[in-house]
Amino acid sequence: MISNNIQLYSTKRNTKFVVLLRKFFFQILLFSIVFFAISGLNKTDIFIGNIGFIYVKILFILGVISRLGIFYYFKNLHRNGQNLANVLIIDENNNTQNFINVLSDRKDLGIKFFKQLKKEDLVFENRNLMINGLEFNLFLLENRIKKVFVSQKGELEPVIMNRIARLSEANLIPVSYIPDSIYNGLTELKVTYIDTLPIFEVKRFPLDLSINRVVKRMIDLLLAVLCLIFVLSWLFPILALLIYYDNKGPIFFVQQRNGLNGNKFNCIKFRTMFVSNVYSTKITERNDPRVTKFGKFLRQNSLDELPQIINVLKGDMSFIGPRPQMPTEDYHYREIINRYNIRHYVKPGITGLSQVKGHRGAIDSIVDMEKRVRTDIYYVRNWSLLLDVQILYQTLMLVIKGDENAI
């Protein structure tokens, strides 16, 4: 009953492991409450001593391990071209090709791009929707289409789009819609019901809730204190001496950045460049000649960001969040990238989802910045503690291995 209520086994091919882990955690939590409540109602103990607690621990550990194994087993199957689900894309808008590119790049999702149909491919014949002489529903069945994606605001007439949706659903094939822009307001809506009438409401971001902000802040403070005691207490002076030895000058570099709600703050970093009059005004470039030898090492291993733990303690930043940009960059990109300022709905972070996804370093084109903003907006809309844990783990792996995108 518990697993059915939280939809523990209702997963999709593109479900992230962090979502599976969150569901399983709540499953174990609720199961434990019922388990110990029943045990406490009996006159005699069901379990001797701490066996009940040991049982729950073992159940949790084995559950996580088994789900992790199953998750990666299917990911490997998908990468090898097995157990794939054919999807059909209909019509085209500004974002359709981006979606096709994602499906082509991410074989592990288990979704195979089968075909894209455009306006000229779909016609009515004797009241039947036809595709190259074949009825639409037969086309779906013969090609084993598992899902249909319709591009919003394309060239198709509403009557054809409605018929596509009806025929797909009649064949038990779900229909999804590709928005004309990943930044539009539709992604912030949720469906609620008044009696049986569906109503759209603006969906609140997770960190709009006070309890979530308090929890995130407490974890930030705990991590910052632990880092100061066990890591920075001995690493700070070593790095400071090496920075000064490599190039005499200030140890720290302080630059104004935009933070929560666009409020400015002084962002602290280890200095990685030669002292210059244009040091704080020019954006870092690929193979920037201003970067010192030791500064390059600090950047590749993200060690130059360590002093920002002070910003975390002050409350200007969080450990995880969108990376803060210079005010001039923010002013420039908010004019050309739709909904850019959603990044400022949360505190900026020392690291973030964009960084672990590889969207860091030099911005060679507007597309590079759009990828970064798109990932940041996803984080704002889908924040969770488990997502923060995942980003923190991936960041540590990048620090150990070195990040080739660092400049």
VOGU-3710 file (C-alpha; in Angstrom, 3 decimals, decimal comma):
1> misnniqlys> 0,000/0,000/0,000  2,823/2,405/0,849  4,794/1,679/-2,341  1,633/2,096/-4,420  0,839/5,419/-2,718  4,268/6,936/-3,399  4,456/5,268/-6,850  7,705/3,507/-5,962  7,544/1,215/-8,985  5,949/3,707/-11,384
11> tkrntkfvvl> 9,118/4,825/-13,120  9,826/6,056/-16,625  12,825/5,429/-18,835  14,190/8,928/-18,273  13,667/8,843/-14,499  16,800/10,000/-12,688  18,351/7,838/-9,977  18,014/10,673/-7,480  14,213/10,473/-7,960  14,256/6,695/-7,422
21> lrkfffqill> 16,354/7,180/-4,290  13,968/9,820/-2,951  10,982/7,522/-3,432  12,766/4,612/-1,764  13,807/6,780/1,183  10,181/7,763/1,832  9,155/4,140/1,368  11,554/3,001/4,103  10,601/5,940/6,352  6,876/5,247/6,181
31> fsivffaisg> 7,399/1,490/6,377  9,534/1,932/9,529  6,865/4,061/11,223  4,196/1,406/10,581  6,620/-1,411/11,399  7,610/-0,084/14,830  4,082/1,114/15,610  2,726/-2,409/15,129  5,605/-3,815/17,171  4,833/-1,395/20,016
41> lnktdifign> 1,139/-2,335/20,148  1,886/-5,959/20,954  2,114/-7,169/24,550  5,227/-9,177/23,712  8,152/-7,988/21,616  8,103/-9,153/18,006  11,854/-8,593/17,760  14,475/-9,140/20,439  16,576/-6,113/21,386  17,730/-4,045/18,404
51> igfiyvkilf> 16,993/-6,653/15,741  14,155/-4,491/14,392  16,498/-1,544/13,791  19,108/-3,842/12,236  16,445/-5,288/9,933  15,411/-1,823/8,686  19,050/-0,821/8,124  19,776/-3,964/6,122  16,567/-3,483/4,147  17,589/0,088/3,286
61> ilgvisrlgi> 21,156/-0,835/2,274  20,093/-3,813/0,146  17,299/-1,755/-1,410  19,644/1,054/-2,455  22,253/-1,374/-3,819  19,683/-3,412/-5,755  18,039/-0,341/-7,270  21,410/1,114/-8,207  22,324/-2,153/-9,906  19,030/-2,351/-11,806
71> fyyfknlhrn> 19,276/1,316/-12,777  22,748/0,956/-14,339  21,891/-2,433/-15,848  19,159/-0,842/-17,947  21,315/2,207/-18,714  23,959/-0,115/-20,188  21,303/-1,970/-22,186  20,121/1,328/-23,648  23,665/2,468/-24,492  24,138/-0,801/-26,395
81> gqnlanvlii> 20,984/-0,175/-28,415  18,781/-2,670/-26,567  15,366/-2,273/-24,935  14,738/1,055/-26,678  11,352/2,741/-27,036  10,508/4,259/-30,431  9,198/7,811/-30,224  7,531/9,828/-32,959  8,000/13,585/-33,224  5,336/15,589/-35,013
91> dennntqnfi> 5,625/19,122/-36,397  8,464/21,525/-35,655  9,164/24,611/-33,570  12,206/26,465/-32,248  12,990/23,731/-29,744  12,291/20,545/-31,720  15,806/20,098/-33,101  17,288/20,630/-29,624  15,061/17,815/-28,358  16,138/15,527/-31,206
101> nvlsdrkdlg> 19,786/16,303/-30,417  19,248/15,358/-26,766  17,721/12,018/-27,783  20,646/11,363/-30,130  23,269/12,252/-27,512  21,638/10,475/-24,562  21,306/6,838/-25,619  21,140/5,872/-21,939  17,629/7,338/-21,712  16,306/4,324/-23,584
111> ikffkqlkke> 14,399/6,546/-26,017  14,977/6,103/-29,752  14,093/8,896/-32,160  12,179/7,027/-34,885  10,888/9,710/-37,228  9,779/13,316/-37,473  6,544/14,075/-39,305  5,904/17,525/-40,715  2,815/19,246/-42,114  3,220/17,819/-45,612
121> dlvfenrnlm> 3,403/14,238/-44,287  -0,080/14,341/-42,713  -3,268/14,547/-44,802  -6,969/13,700/-44,448  -8,394/11,090/-46,814  -12,027/10,033/-46,382  -11,964/11,459/-42,845  -8,930/9,313/-41,990  -5,599/10,820/-40,973  -3,015/9,371/-43,344
131> inglefnlfl> 0,783/9,176/-43,420  2,119/8,408/-46,891  -0,978/6,357/-47,728  -1,116/4,566/-44,357  -3,646/5,291/-41,625  -2,122/7,075/-38,629  -3,132/4,487/-36,032  -1,763/1,643/-38,198  1,473/3,587/-38,626  1,798/3,774/-34,832
141> lenrikkvfv> 1,173/0,053/-34,365  3,340/-1,213/-37,227  6,333/0,838/-36,096  5,799/0,050/-32,413  5,680/3,706/-31,409  5,697/3,987/-27,612  5,247/7,738/-27,298  4,293/10,704/-29,458  5,821/14,168/-29,035  3,946/17,070/-30,627
151> sqkgelepvi> 5,730/20,395/-31,193  3,677/23,287/-29,889  3,038/26,358/-32,027  4,159/24,563/-35,185  2,526/24,566/-38,618  -0,155/21,914/-38,042  -3,780/22,946/-37,864  -5,580/22,419/-34,534  -7,943/19,848/-36,069  -4,990/17,637/-37,084
161> mnriarlsea> -3,308/17,998/-33,690  -6,539/17,011/-31,943  -6,924/13,960/-34,186  -3,298/12,931/-33,465  -3,931/13,143/-29,730  -7,200/11,176/-29,958  -5,779/8,390/-32,151  -2,641/8,066/-30,029  -4,565/7,828/-26,782  -7,022/5,368/-28,378
171> nlipvsyipd> -4,007/3,103/-28,997  -2,792/3,648/-25,407  0,186/5,686/-26,612  0,878/8,736/-24,404  1,236/12,154/-25,990  3,635/14,835/-24,757  4,260/18,338/-26,029  7,539/20,040/-26,890  7,246/23,718/-25,877  8,264/26,326/-28,417
181> siyngltelk> 10,627/27,690/-25,768  12,123/25,916/-22,748  11,795/29,187/-20,841  8,071/29,812/-21,272  5,619/29,953/-18,411  3,924/26,653/-19,269  6,658/24,777/-17,436  5,645/26,559/-14,234  2,001/25,474/-14,307  0,376/22,569/-12,502
191> vtyidtlpif> -3,107/21,147/-12,902  -5,525/21,250/-9,978  -9,234/20,465/-9,927  -12,267/22,329/-8,597  -14,843/19,585/-8,514  -14,067/17,959/-11,903  -12,976/21,117/-13,737  -9,209/21,311/-14,431  -7,562/24,599/-13,467  -3,973/25,719/-14,165
201> evkrfpldls> -2,049/27,197/-11,227  1,430/28,679/-11,137  3,723/26,062/-9,635  5,827/27,254/-6,698  9,552/26,633/-6,800  10,792/24,238/-4,067  12,937/26,909/-2,391  9,958/29,257/-2,181  8,992/27,190/0,871  10,537/28,459/4,116
211> inrvvkrmid> 11,205/24,968/5,481  13,277/24,063/2,407  15,316/27,266/2,692  15,973/26,610/6,392  17,068/23,022/5,732  19,365/24,082/2,885  20,867/26,845/5,027  21,516/24,516/7,976  23,286/22,027/5,720  25,354/24,847/4,195
221> lllavlclif> 26,478/25,977/7,653  27,280/22,412/8,741  29,357/21,714/5,608  31,128/25,075/5,855  32,138/24,499/9,492  33,342/20,951/8,747  35,386/22,189/5,766  36,956/24,962/7,833  37,950/22,585/10,631  39,138/19,529/8,713
231> vlswlfpila> 40,306/20,880/5,339  40,808/24,610/5,106  42,580/24,937/8,471  45,694/23,353/6,923  45,051/23,733/3,147  44,457/27,509/3,205  47,943/28,487/4,411  49,624/26,046/2,000  47,756/27,397/-1,021  48,302/30,984/0,130
241> lliyydnkgp> 52,084/30,480/0,289  52,166/28,811/-3,140  50,095/31,621/-4,692  52,437/34,256/-3,256  55,541/32,292/-4,279  54,240/31,853/-7,836  53,429/35,545/-8,286  53,836/38,118/-5,535  50,666/40,016/-4,812  47,316/39,629/-3,035
251> iffvqqrngl> 46,319/36,109/-2,022  42,619/36,707/-2,538  40,685/38,188/-5,421  37,428/39,936/-4,517  34,920/40,741/-7,253  31,365/42,023/-7,133  28,764/39,507/-8,305  24,966/39,311/-8,425  23,353/36,987/-5,902  19,901/36,164/-4,545
261> ngnkfncikf> 17,226/38,435/-6,066  19,972/40,200/-8,018  21,535/41,715/-4,880  25,246/42,423/-5,242  27,875/40,880/-2,945  31,650/40,557/-2,823  32,651/37,116/-4,122  35,976/35,851/-2,712  38,370/33,641/-4,699  42,038/32,713/-4,623
271> rtmfvsnvys> 43,937/34,931/-7,053  44,848/32,974/-10,183  46,016/35,802/-12,483  48,832/38,280/-12,659  48,033/41,603/-11,030  46,680/43,959/-13,697  44,522/47,062/-14,059  42,064/45,080/-16,228  42,136/42,078/-13,913  38,621/42,517/-12,587
281> tkiterndpr> 36,928/44,004/-15,644  37,756/41,641/-18,517  35,959/38,291/-18,799  38,216/35,223/-18,624  39,021/33,727/-22,018  40,168/30,280/-23,134  43,978/29,975/-22,661  43,951/33,387/-20,994  47,554/34,706/-20,802  46,765/36,498/-17,528
291> vtkfgkflrq> 46,466/33,169/-15,658  49,583/32,193/-13,653  51,080/28,688/-13,718  49,790/27,825/-10,249  46,570/29,659/-11,019  45,947/27,251/-13,893  46,325/24,331/-11,481  43,896/25,938/-9,040  41,330/26,515/-11,786  41,570/22,999/-13,253
301> nsldelpqii> 40,897/21,509/-9,815  38,356/24,197/-8,778  40,488/25,031/-5,738  40,306/28,753/-6,511  36,673/28,658/-5,362  37,475/27,473/-1,810  37,444/30,951/-0,185  33,787/31,231/-1,176  33,080/29,110/1,889  33,404/32,473/3,678
311> nvlkgdmsfi> 30,578/33,738/1,439  28,530/30,700/2,467  29,053/31,478/6,148  28,034/35,094/5,545  24,849/33,923/3,797  25,691/35,416/0,395  26,098/32,005/-1,248  25,211/28,344/-0,900  27,390/25,294/-1,563  25,117/24,317/-4,464
321> gprpqmpted> 23,428/26,746/-6,828  23,845/28,646/-10,106  27,302/30,164/-10,426  27,233/33,936/-9,848  27,973/36,158/-12,840  29,452/39,627/-12,998  26,801/42,401/-13,088  27,868/43,344/-16,640  27,317/39,741/-17,811  23,928/39,570/-16,117
331> yhyreiinry> 22,860/42,843/-17,680  23,935/41,628/-21,135  22,414/38,135/-21,070  19,096/38,995/-19,423  18,346/41,149/-22,467  18,898/38,334/-24,978  18,038/35,114/-23,050  14,414/34,704/-22,069  13,740/34,176/-18,326  17,440/34,511/-17,539
341> nirhyvkpgi> 16,689/36,079/-14,146  15,119/32,866/-12,812  18,722/32,012/-11,856  18,455/34,670/-9,152  15,499/33,013/-7,407  18,014/31,024/-5,332  21,392/31,805/-3,799  24,376/31,343/-6,108  26,594/28,350/-5,385  30,256/27,412/-5,164
351> tglsqvkghr> 29,330/24,664/-7,596  26,150/23,837/-9,450  24,342/21,580/-11,867  25,717/23,476/-14,880  29,280/22,849/-13,744  28,898/19,082/-13,289  27,064/18,888/-16,630  30,100/20,393/-18,350  28,638/23,858/-18,993  31,449/25,853/-17,444
361> gaidsivdme> 34,509/27,643/-18,715  34,684/29,959/-21,697  31,501/31,248/-23,312  32,311/31,035/-27,023  28,774/31,733/-28,227  25,296/32,596/-27,017  24,464/28,859/-27,288  27,020/28,107/-24,537  25,302/30,552/-22,205  21,841/29,266/-23,114
371> krvrtdiyyv> 22,890/25,728/-22,118  24,156/27,045/-18,798  20,995/29,048/-18,132  18,755/26,131/-19,155  20,499/23,864/-16,639  20,355/26,515/-13,909  16,615/27,004/-14,468  16,114/23,237/-14,192  17,889/23,325/-10,821  15,720/26,184/-9,537
381> rnwsllldvq> 12,522/24,397/-10,590  13,529/20,934/-9,378  15,657/21,522/-6,270  15,849/18,743/-3,703  18,332/17,671/-1,044  19,140/14,536/-3,011  19,869/16,616/-6,112  22,281/18,721/-4,019  23,964/15,532/-2,765  24,334/14,268/-6,336
391> ilyqtlmlvi> 25,871/17,567/-7,512  28,243/17,645/-4,523  29,417/14,086/-5,265  29,970/14,831/-8,972  31,871/17,996/-8,043  34,220/16,018/-5,785  34,869/13,599/-8,666  35,733/16,543/-10,935  38,091/17,955/-8,302  39,873/14,595/-8,033
401> kgdenai> 40,055/13,964/-11,788  40,446/17,570/-12,919  37,989/19,437/-15,126  39,003/19,903/-18,766  36,375/22,650/-19,149  38,019/24,799/-16,477  39,876/27,840/-17,837
//
